[in-house]
Amino acid sequence: MAGDGGARVALVTGGAQGLGAAIARRLHSDGMAVVVADLNLDGARASAAGLGDLALGVEVDVTSDDSVRRLADEVARAFGRLDVLVNNAGIISRTPSADLDTAAWLRELDVNLGGAMRCSRASFELLRSGDYPAIINMASVGATLGMPLRLAYSSAKSGVLGLTRTLAAEWGAFGIRVNALAPGYIDTDMMRSGFDLGVLDEQALLARTPLHRLGSADEVAAAASFLASKDASFVTGIVLKVDGGVTIDGDFRPPGARP
Ligand SMILES: NC(=O)c1ccc[n+]([C@@H]2O[C@H](COP(=O)([O-])OP(=O)(O)OC[C@H]3O[C@@H](n4cnc5c(N)ncnc54)[C@H](O)[C@@H]3O)[C@@H](O)[C@H]2O)c1
């Protein structure tokens, strides 16, 4: 039970691959038991198996109330507690906004934003008796920048910031901290799909990024580790950007005039 000195328990949605898998690895190496939940059950199980003991891979569809409720029940059954929820599951599509299909728009909002709401709601009772409990929501540079062709994604990630602030304000009374991570361009399949489709130019991106490189999944996981930890015990309602500075860049000198 929470408070008994046992391992804290983390639930990471979308943990089969990419950032979620890296966060699951990092929280596990921080000493937590980790539930990896994903639409891709085989991937979730493989990701959990790679962690070793105190790890469980389960299936969830974050757009389904029933599926998310079953997930919370499974966490309770397996570990009897929950201390950290990472709402990481996400999808992205790229379409001219004038052609955006309503069903695709609703789906993208539902995975990225509705999923964070459902998982937070279903985890509330467990979290409120956790040890310095924390929710970490995955936002994006898309919550700051206007990103052509990604109307649903940017709108959903902007909504994630509203969800974060509101839950932080409401659930602070229960000791639950709620923060968002806003990764920039991180070297994962999701990001590389933008290069492959030609909607992102790698050189232009690197030139616009003060640190002049892509981020790694482990760098995002390190930020998640901090927000999940007792070191962040007075941090709530914030957006922690892990973006190499891409959202603050004001350097419009010609490339040759830069150091
Ligand atoms: N990669 C980046 O550069 C980047 C930047 C900013 C934000 N993000 C955000 O970080 C998160 C992870 O990104 P990633 O690059 O690792 O993506 P990814 O596509 O590699 O992984 C996403 C995971 O979510 C799962 N998923 C999708 N729909 C689901 C659903 N309905 N229910 C449960 N699981 C579902 C997928 O199966 C997959 O395992 C996303 O929220 C994404 O928007 C990523």
PDBQT file of the ligand as one rigid body, heavy atoms in Angstrom, charges set to zero:
ROOT
HETATM    1  N1  LIG A 301       8.400  12.319 -31.019  1.00  0.00    +0.000 N 
HETATM    2  C1  LIG A 301       8.367  13.629 -30.851  1.00  0.00    +0.000 C 
HETATM    3  O1  LIG A 301       9.204  14.361 -31.383  1.00  0.00    +0.000 OA
HETATM    4  C2  LIG A 301       7.293  14.235 -29.980  1.00  0.00    +0.000 A 
HETATM    5  C3  LIG A 301       7.336  15.608 -29.775  1.00  0.00    +0.000 A 
HETATM    6  C4  LIG A 301       6.357  16.202 -28.980  1.00  0.00    +0.000 A 
HETATM    7  C5  LIG A 301       5.384  15.424 -28.367  1.00  0.00    +0.000 A 
HETATM    8  N2  LIG A 301       5.364  14.080 -28.584  1.00  0.00    +0.000 N 
HETATM    9  C6  LIG A 301       4.309  13.327 -27.908  1.00  0.00    +0.000 C 
HETATM   10  O2  LIG A 301       4.874  12.281 -27.124  1.00  0.00    +0.000 OA
HETATM   11  C7  LIG A 301       4.010  11.145 -27.129  1.00  0.00    +0.000 C 
HETATM   12  C8  LIG A 301       4.754   9.921 -27.644  1.00  0.00    +0.000 C 
HETATM   13  O3  LIG A 301       5.260  10.200 -28.927  1.00  0.00    +0.000 OA
HETATM   14  P1  LIG A 301       6.151   9.147 -29.737  1.00  0.00    +0.000 P 
HETATM   15  O4  LIG A 301       6.966   9.918 -30.684  1.00  0.00    +0.000 OA
HETATM   16  O5  LIG A 301       6.793   8.205 -28.790  1.00  0.00    +0.000 OA
HETATM   17  O6  LIG A 301       4.975   8.410 -30.578  1.00  0.00    +0.000 OA
HETATM   18  P2  LIG A 301       4.883   6.894 -31.105  1.00  0.00    +0.000 P 
HETATM   19  O7  LIG A 301       3.939   6.950 -32.262  1.00  0.00    +0.000 OA
HETATM   20  O8  LIG A 301       6.231   6.330 -31.308  1.00  0.00    +0.000 OA
HETATM   21  O9  LIG A 301       4.185   6.141 -29.874  1.00  0.00    +0.000 OA
HETATM   22  C9  LIG A 301       2.851   6.401 -29.517  1.00  0.00    +0.000 C 
HETATM   23  C10 LIG A 301       2.291   5.199 -28.810  1.00  0.00    +0.000 C 
HETATM   24  O10 LIG A 301       0.921   5.483 -28.469  1.00  0.00    +0.000 OA
HETATM   25  C11 LIG A 301       0.157   4.324 -28.721  1.00  0.00    +0.000 C 
HETATM   26  N3  LIG A 301      -1.254   4.683 -28.953  1.00  0.00    +0.000 N 
HETATM   27  C12 LIG A 301      -1.778   5.309 -30.033  1.00  0.00    +0.000 A 
HETATM   28  N4  LIG A 301      -3.110   5.396 -29.910  1.00  0.00    +0.000 NA
HETATM   29  C13 LIG A 301      -3.438   4.803 -28.732  1.00  0.00    +0.000 A 
HETATM   30  C14 LIG A 301      -4.664   4.576 -28.054  1.00  0.00    +0.000 A 
HETATM   31  N5  LIG A 301      -5.853   4.940 -28.576  1.00  0.00    +0.000 N 
HETATM   32  N6  LIG A 301      -4.626   3.944 -26.863  1.00  0.00    +0.000 NA
HETATM   33  C15 LIG A 301      -3.448   3.549 -26.334  1.00  0.00    +0.000 A 
HETATM   34  N7  LIG A 301      -2.265   3.733 -26.928  1.00  0.00    +0.000 NA
HETATM   35  C16 LIG A 301      -2.257   4.352 -28.122  1.00  0.00    +0.000 A 
HETATM   36  C17 LIG A 301       0.792   3.721 -29.966  1.00  0.00    +0.000 C 
HETATM   37  O11 LIG A 301       0.428   2.345 -30.113  1.00  0.00    +0.000 OA
HETATM   38  C18 LIG A 301       2.262   3.944 -29.696  1.00  0.00    +0.000 C 
HETATM   39  O12 LIG A 301       2.849   2.857 -29.006  1.00  0.00    +0.000 OA
HETATM   40  C19 LIG A 301       2.799  11.523 -27.989  1.00  0.00    +0.000 C 
HETATM   41  O13 LIG A 301       1.776  12.048 -27.154  1.00  0.00    +0.000 OA
HETATM   42  C20 LIG A 301       3.356  12.627 -28.866  1.00  0.00    +0.000 C 
HETATM   43  O14 LIG A 301       2.361  13.491 -29.346  1.00  0.00    +0.000 OA
HETATM   44  C21 LIG A 301       6.301  13.468 -29.373  1.00  0.00    +0.000 A 
ENDROOT
TORSDOF 0
